[in-house]
Amino acid sequence: MAGKKKEATLQITISNQEQWEETLSIKGLLVVDVYQAWCGVCKPTVSLFRKIKNELGDDLLHFAVAEADSIDLLDKYRGKCEPTFLFFAGGVLVSVVRGANGPLLQKTITEQLEAEKKVLSQGLERIVIKDEALLEEEEEIVPVEPQTEDEDVVPAGKPYTVAIIKPDAVAHGKADEIIMKIQEAGFEILAHEERTMTESEARDFYQHRAGEEKFQELVQFMSSGPSHILIISKPGEDADVIPAWREFIGPTDVEIAKKENPESLRAQYGTEVLYNAVHGSVDREQASRELAFFFPNFKISNESTKEEAFTHPERTLALIRPEILKERKDDILQSISNAGFSIAMQKEIMLTEQQVQEFYREHTDQEYYPALLHQMTSGPVLALALVKEHAVGHWRNMLGPATLGKALSEAPDSLRAQFAPRNSDINQLHGSSTTEEAEKEINFFFPVEHTLAAIKPDTLEEHRDEILEQIQNAGFSLSQIKEEKLSREMAEEFYKEHKGKPFFEQLVDYMCKGPCLMMILSKENAVQEWRSLMGPTDPTEAQKSSPDSLRGRFAKSVLENAVHGSSNQDHALEKIKFIFGDIDLNMMVHGKD
C-alpha cells in the first residue's frame, strides 16, 4: 500500500476544469501527461519521472496526469492514442513532447526547468508556444458536408472485425493478392492501414500470450516488418461478420488448414502456426479491443441521435449492499441490463471489518462511517464490474445523489431512490467516482488470481490449438505451461478429493492414458472466469446452457469432459504447487517470471 501512495504523490491527478486551473497556478515547471479515459496514463514514463525527480530533488518540478475527456481546455487532445506531455510554467505552455521518448523527455524537463528558474530569479521573459500539431490540424480543416456513413464511420450495429495481414505475407509480396481475395469473397474493407509495430506494441497486443514458450519469437516476428491492418465488414451479415471471416481465414495451424479448409487464406499463404499469414478477431469483445488498439480515432455513428462517438468501453465498479441485495437483486440487475451495461465480472462476498476499513479508508473519520461499517458487514455484498462506453459517468448518473434524503427528494427516479432501504439511512448502491478510482476498486474486489487448468488426454491431441486460442482470447495470461503424462500415483494425488467415489478409478485410468497440458492461467477473477469458460461438467448440459464453452464444444462425456479447473483459490494454489512446485506467483503478476 505504501508503494501506491508514493506513486500517487508523484503525479497530481487532474480530473476536472477547476483542478486544472488550480494545478496550472503552481509555481515552477509542470509536466502534464494528457491521457484518454479508455487507455489510461502512460505508465512506462512513471519510473523515469520518479528517477528525474529524485535526482534533481527540485521543489519547482511537478508532474500531473489529466484526462482529456474531463477538461474543456484539452478538447483538441481527445481521441489521440499517442502519449502527449505538455510543459507549463507560469500557467502558459512552454513545450510539448509526443510519444514516450525517455531521452527527449529528460532533456526537455532539464532545459525547461533551468529556463523557468531564470525567469523566476532573473526576470527573463518566458517563451510561450502554441502546439504546432494542433495548428497544422486546424490549417488542414476546410468546410465540408457532414461526414457520411461510408467515410471512416461504421453505422451503429454494423458488425465488424479486425484483420491483420502479417509480416510474412507482406514480405512475400502477397498483401495485395490477399486484399483482392478478401474483396472477391464479398467482404467490405472499412479501413486499411500499413504499419510496422514496435516490439513494445507487439508485446502489448499479444500480452495475453506472454506465458507461451514462443512469445518472444512471436513479438519479434510481428515487429519484423510492415503489416496491413484492416477493419472488415460484410454486407448482409446483420448478426456477426466474425464467423464468416474466421471460416475464410481457416484454422490457426496451417497444416490443419490445408487438410480441412484448403481454400482458406492460411492454407494458401501460411507456412506454420506462427507464420500463418493472417489474424482475425475471435469474438466481438476482442474485435472491440483491437479496434481501439489500432484505430483509436475510428468512429461509430449513433443512428438514434445522428451523432458520432468514439467507442472505447470503460469499466466501473458497482456494489449492491446487503439489505437491498436480499430483497431486490434481480430488479437491480435488470435495471443495469436495461441501461446497456455488460457485467464483465461479478462476485458475492462477505466483507470483514478490516476489508471495509481498507476499501473506505478515506471515509473512516466521517460521522456516518459506523453505520456504513455495520451495513457493509451485515451480510453478503454483490460486486459487479460493469462495462459500457463512459461507464463511470453513466452509472453515477443512474445512481443519483449519495445522500438518501436528497436522492428521494431531488432524484426520485434514481436507483438510490428507487431501491431505498426500509431500515437504514445508508444508500444501498455504490459507484466509482472516476476511471482511475474504478480500476483501483475493481482490483480490490477482483484481484489478479492464478488458477490451475488442464487440457485432458485425447482432447489435447485433437483440439489443443483451438482451446489455447479460446483461452487467450478470453483475456487469460498463460503464466506457465507444461505438457506432462501423469503417473498413476500423481493422478491419484491430483484427484484425491474424489477418492472413494464410484468413478475414481475410472477417472485415474483416463488421466493416465496420455499427456495432459498443465497451465497456470492468470487474470482478474481467474478461478471463476476459467470455470465459466469451461462450462458445466456434463457435456449435455454444457451444450444446452453454454454451447460456446470448452466443454460444450469438445467434451465427450462427464468423464472425458475436455478440461479441468480448480474450484476455488485455495484449491488452485494447492494444485499449482503440486504440478509446478514452489513458484513465485507474485512475480508473475508483475511480469517478472
Secondary structure as UniProt FT lines:
FT   HELIX           2..10
FT   STRAND          11..14
FT   HELIX           17..24
FT   STRAND          29..36
FT   TURN            37..39
FT   HELIX           43..45
FT   HELIX           46..56
FT   TURN            59..60
FT   STRAND          61..67
FT   HELIX           68..70
FT   HELIX           72..77
FT   TURN            78..79
FT   STRAND          84..89
FT   TURN            90..91
FT   STRAND          92..98
FT   HELIX           102..122
FT   HELIX           132..140
FT   TURN            149..150
FT   STRAND          153..155
FT   TURN            156..157
FT   STRAND          161..165
FT   HELIX           167..171
FT   TURN            172..173
FT   HELIX           175..184
FT   TURN            185..186
FT   STRAND          188..195
FT   HELIX           199..205
FT   HELIX           207..209
FT   TURN            210..211
FT   TURN            213..214
FT   HELIX           215..222
FT   STRAND          227..233
FT   TURN            235..236
FT   HELIX           242..249
FT   HELIX           254..260
FT   TURN            262..263
FT   HELIX           265..269
FT   TURN            274..275
FT   STRAND          278..280
FT   HELIX           284..294
FT   TURN            296..297
FT   STRAND          299..302
FT   TURN            303..306
FT   STRAND          307..310
FT   STRAND          313..320
FT   HELIX           322..338
FT   TURN            339..340
FT   STRAND          342..349
FT   HELIX           353..359
FT   HELIX           361..363
FT   TURN            364..365
FT   TURN            367..368
FT   HELIX           369..376
FT   STRAND          381..389
FT   HELIX           391..399
FT   HELIX           404..410
FT   TURN            412..413
FT   HELIX           415..418
FT   STRAND          429..431
FT   HELIX           435..445
FT   STRAND          448..455
FT   TURN            457..458
FT   HELIX           459..473
FT   TURN            474..475
FT   STRAND          477..484
FT   HELIX           488..494
FT   HELIX           496..498
FT   TURN            499..500
FT   TURN            502..503
FT   HELIX           504..511
FT   STRAND          516..524
FT   HELIX           526..534
FT   HELIX           539..545
FT   TURN            547..548
FT   HELIX           550..554
FT   STRAND          563..565
FT   HELIX           569..580
FT   HELIX           585..589
FT   TURN            590..591
//
